[in-house]
Amino acid sequence: MSPAIKCLILLAVVALLFVTELIPLAVTATGAAIACGLLGLIPAKQVFSGLSNSTVVLFAGMFVVGASMFYTGLAQEIGNTVVKMCGTGENSLMFGLMIVGTVLSAVLSNTGTAACLLPVALGICSAAKIPASRQLMPLAFACGWGGIITMVGTPPNIIATGAMTAAGLEPFGFFEFAWIGIPVSVAGMIYMMFVGKYLLPNKQLDADQEIEQEIEANETSKSKQMVSGVILLAVVLVMALGIKGITLEMAAIIGALVCVLTGCLTEKQAYASIDWVTIFLFA
């Protein structure tokens, strides 16, 4: 059997396992890499070479920097403030949730952003007698499209940039995705405000129900919140300006180290905040 046929069969099996998730995604990805080596599709020494890719380091650093915003409670505080400013009207609340969801998910975890805003949305909807189901779906959509605004907003953007670098091409800039991401986000918000809201379900949800948080805030100190915000802003600015001598990976790791050193999160929390499934899928 030719190497090409072996590769196609392996690719089909891996794709099936990814779609069905019969076994964990990270196990599938790692097993596929090992299979490539056993079948002779790649040299044995290259099976785990992806783990040494600098993009993996970028992933890890940004996971930690983003998590510090949630651990200090800053992300939750921003969400509470913006949503409360928008009032309790159905349209204004929907607009506020989509705005804060889009902005936060551009530089933070999409899942974490949605999770920290859910209790806020449920509480306000309960007090204002607004069906919560009509607010949660726009929030989920906003956290999704917000991720395509920056290079670190969602893992596929980082993976695409890493692939271009590996191919010897000029990589995307930090805000280059915004040329597509911002118009898509604006179009999505306009659609939900004027068309999509009429298609949303109308169900009342209990504001006291337990919401599973990706990361629980364990710090409410204003100083820690300010520090975590400054660190994230500094990392984003360094990445966006492309300062000579400081790579994206260096900026992310320096930011992660400062987050731990300043107490925004503990070393154990830093390790826990890294999405290892994403790491292994990419590597």
N, C-alpha and C positions, 0 to 999 in steps of 0.2 A: 504494500500500500504506500502510495507516495506521501511525502510530508504534507502536501497541500490538502489531500483528502483527510488525513489525520487531523489537520488543523480545523477543517470545516466541521468534522464530526464533533471534535472537542468544543468548538464554538457553539454548535447547536445544543449540546448537552448543558453547557454553562448558561446559555440564554434561557433554556427551559427551567433550570434551577433558580435563576434570578427572578423569572416571572412567577413561578409557583412558590418560591421561598420554602421548599420542602426542608431545606437545611439553612442555617443562618447565612446571610449574604457574605460575611467576612470569611466563613469557612469555605464557601463556594469559590470566592476569589483566590484564597490561599491555595486551595486544592487545585484550581486551574493552573496556577503558576507552577506548582510541583509537577502536574501532569505534562506541562510543556517541556519540562526538563527530562522527565522519564521517557517521553516519546521522541526525544531528540530534536524537538522543534527549535529549541534554543540551547546554548551551552549551559551546563549545570551551574556554572558560577554566576550566571545571570538570572537565575530563578528569583532571587530575592533582592536583586539590584535596585528594584523600584523603591525599596525602603530607604535607600540612601539618596533619593531624589530630593533636591532642595525644596520642591513644591510641598512635599510631605511636612517639612519643617514649617513652611508658611501656614499650612492648614493648622498644625498644632498650636502655633503662636497665636493665630487669630481666634481660635476656639477659646483660649485662655483669656485673651483681652476682652472678647465679647462677654464671656461668662462673668467677669468682674463687674460688669454693669448690672447683671441680675443679682449676684451675691450681695452687692452693696445696696440694692433696692433702687438704684438710680433709674433703671429702665421702667420699673413700676411707677416711680414718682413722676416721670415724664408722661407716662400714659395717663395716670390719674389727673394730672394738671390739665393736659390738653383736652381730654374728654369732658371734664367738668366745665371747662371754658366754653365748650360748644353747646351746653345746655341739655335739656331733656327732651327736646323735640325729636321725632323719629328721623327726619332728614338731617338735621344738624348733628345728631349723635352719630348717624351712619357716616357722615362726612368726616367728623372728628376721628372716629375709629380708623377709617381708611387712611387718613393723613398720617396719624401717628404710627399705624402699622406699616405703612409704606416707608416712612423715614427710618424707623428703628431697624426694620428688616434689611435695609440697604447695607448696614454695617454689622448687624447682629444676627444671631440664629433666628431663622424664620419660625421654627417651632417654639423657641423660647419666647419670642415676641408675642405670638398668639396666646401662649399659655399665661403670660403675665397680664395680658389685657382682658382675658376672659372673665375673671372675677369682677373687674371694673364694669364691664359691659352688662353682666348679669345683674349686678347691684343696682345700677342706674335704671335698667329696663324694669326691674321689679318695682322700684320706687315710683317711676313715671307711668306704670301700667302699659308699657310698650312690649309687644311680643319679642322676646329675646332672639328667637330664631331668625328674625328679619335683620338682625344686626351681626350675628355671628358669621354668617356666610360671607358678607362683604369684608369683614375683618380677616377671614381666612384667605380670601382672594388677595387682599392688600398685602398681607405678609408674604404671599407668593410672588406677586409681580414686583414688590419692592426689592427682592433679592437680585433682580437683573439690572439694577441701577449702577452698582459698583463691581469691581473685580472680586472683592471678598464677600459680596452679598450672598452668594450661593456657591457650593463646591464646583459645579460644572464650569463656572466662569474661570475659576482658578485652574482647573484641569485643562481647559482650552488654552489658557495663557501658557501653562507649562509645556503643552504639546508644541506650541508654536516656537517656544524657546529651544526645545529639544531638536526641532527641525531646522534650526538656524534662521528662523524668520524673526522679524521684529515683533515682540509681544504686544498685546493690547495694553493701553495705558489704564491707570486706576479708574478714571471716570469715563473712559472711552465707551463703556457699555451704556452709559447714560444717554447717549444719542438715540438709542433704541428704548432703553428702560424707562426714561421719563415720559416720552410720548405714549408708550404702552400703559404706564401707570395712570396718566391723565385720562386716556381714553377709557380705561377700565373704570375709573371713578365716575366719569360722566355717564357711562352706560349703566352702572349700578344705581346712580342717583335718579336717572330719568326713565330707564327701561327695566333693568334687572330687578328693581325693588318690587315690581308688580308680579314677578315670577317667584318671589321668595315664599317659603312656607310661613304659616301664621300659627306658631305654637308658643304657649307660655311656659317658661322654664323657671324652676325654683332657684332663687338667688343664693340659697344656703347650701346647694349641693356641692360636694367636694370636687374640686378641679385638680387633676394631676399636673403638677408643675414640673417642667423639664429641670429647672433650677430654682430652689427655694431661696429667697432673700434671708440672709442671716445677720445682716448689718444694716442699721438705719442711721448711722452717723453721717451727718451732712458733710463733714470733712472727707470721709472715705468716698462718699458719692461724688464729691467734687474732684477728688484725686482720680477716680476711675474714669470720669468724664474727660478730664484733661489728658490722661494717658491715651484714651481712644482717639481723641481729636489729634493729638500729636502724631500717633502712628498713621492715621489717615492722611494727614498733611505731608508727612515724610514720603509716604507711598505715592501720593498724588504729584508732589513736586519733583520726584525722581532725583533726589539729592545724590550727587556723585560720591561713590565710595560706600553708600548704604543701600544694600539690596532690599527687596521686599521682604525676604526671609529674615534678614538682620533686623529690620524695623519691627516685624511681628514678634520675634523672640525677645528683643530688648523690651518691648512693651509688656510681654508676658512676665518677664523677670521683674520688672518694676512693679507690676501688679502684686506679685507675691511679696516682694521686699517691703512694700508700703502697707501690707496687711489687708489689701482689698479682698483677697481670698487666700486660703492656706495652700500649702504645697499639695496636700491631699486633694483639696477641691480643684486645684489646677489640673492634676492628673485626671480626675473624674470628669472634668468638663470637656476633655478631648473626645471627639466622636471617633472611636477606634474603627467602627465599621467603615466610615468614609476613608480613613487612613488606609486600611487594607484594600478597599475597593480600588482606590487610586494606585497604590503601590503595586 
